[in-house]
Amino acid sequence: MSIFKFTGLMLSACLATGCATVTTGTSQTITVETEPPGASCKMTRDNETIGAVNPTPGSVTIGKDKDDIEISCELSGYHTTTKSLDSSFQGMTLGNVILGGIIGIAIDAGSGAMNEYPSSISLRLMPESFPSAEERDRYFDGLVQEVNESTEKIAKEGKYNCDNKVCKGRLEKLHTQRDGELADIETARSEARIQTQ
């Protein structure tokens, strides 16, 4: 088959069905990991359960959609941890502007193919109790240091290290995420029980 015929077939497919729908599909697999492993995790979207992993680590296939997913993980002896998986615009849909026009975009939007979620997520579950106040503080101080060091490392990457408006926005979002994680750590610290002898 010549390159021209192949290209023509691909263009026809995009025009008829929407590029992202054809090339990436309307579903995707998400891998879920927890620290510690062995947790039971449930995924919900619009208050409807759409998938589960039990126990972690594991993977689940879900349908794509424009709405975010909330994932909640629980394990005996640990606080339930909840995190959001953001639905993001998929670059392949831009091909529809050229190839499929409004019809292609509408098909991708209706099928969910124009959106995608992160391919993996990792959640840390916080212990409900500690043998002593010293061990509790050592654990949570370590988490604070880990979050700060990780944020600093990410901030030094090229896409954050510049002076334009886009980079500043990314950096602000990164710092907001860091502040949220640090607040969660301090909440878990205040709620952690000290085991009685």
Disulfide bonds with the S-S distance in Angstrom:
Cys14-Cys19 2.17
Cys41-Cys73 2.00
Cys162-Cys167 1.70
